[in-house]
């Protein structure tokens, strides 16, 4: 399904964040209750509470970006059939038709040396820790994460990654990153609504033929079938995607430098014109451009979107 491979190299830096020191203040009072001696009474000892650790500030202008994920982030089928096209990636691509997140944030010249694409065709959430290990070497100020579609796109609905396993793998991935880069910002995209992609692409005879070659069978097998088993199967896949997004939101929400997109990608009404003309499933260049636009809006927003 949304597949991923290879790297698109593009510079490096690390975001800064302040750390508060704990200050203990002791005061011994010999004053009476009537002369302003404060709490504790005569001869009592009072101590101020340690100052709270400040929440790290989100920077809307990171100077370097690394992307991890699956084939959508590799631009699979965006330029030619059955091939990655990292230059059309929503995250780090150089194609002017897409205007990737890296290009929008850094500009063309800087993006060429300060962004990297570590996404892999066919990757699932279980592959994310290893990708983040690679990304951490470059010490990016921002990491973009878009993965989960392949966890839902299995041979059968019963073979989808369990939600608990998906959550654990994502927690492990963030822990892996934080061990190396405690101050790097993380932008997490929601998993796309696979049912919407089925609805948009099923009208194409050529698209259906390509789907029958094995594109996301859990959702796209027998694309014209509307009997009870087919409807139940598709609904179960969609429900699993919703559960994955809940896990992304909850885990990301525990990290002050992690920003979930609030479901923006899942909710985006992709049209058939924004899908790849080679598989009617992955985003084409126009679809990649919409993803870049959504990401830029969330990364540069003053506050994280409501989940």
Secondary structure, DSSP 8 states (H G I E B T S, - for coil): -----S-B-----------------EEE----GGGT--TT-TT-EEE------------SS-S-EEEEESHHHHTTTSSSTT---GGG-TTT---TTT--HHHHHH-HHHHHHHEEE---TT--GGGHHHHHHHHHHTT-SEEEEE--HHHH-SSSGGGS--HHHHHHHHHHHHHHHHHH-TT-EEEE-----HHHHHHHHTT-HHHHHHHTTTSSHHHHTTTT--SHHHHHHHHHHHHHHHHHHHHHHHHHHTSTTEEE-TTHHHH----GGGB-TTTSSSB-HHHHHHHHHHHHHHHHSSS----
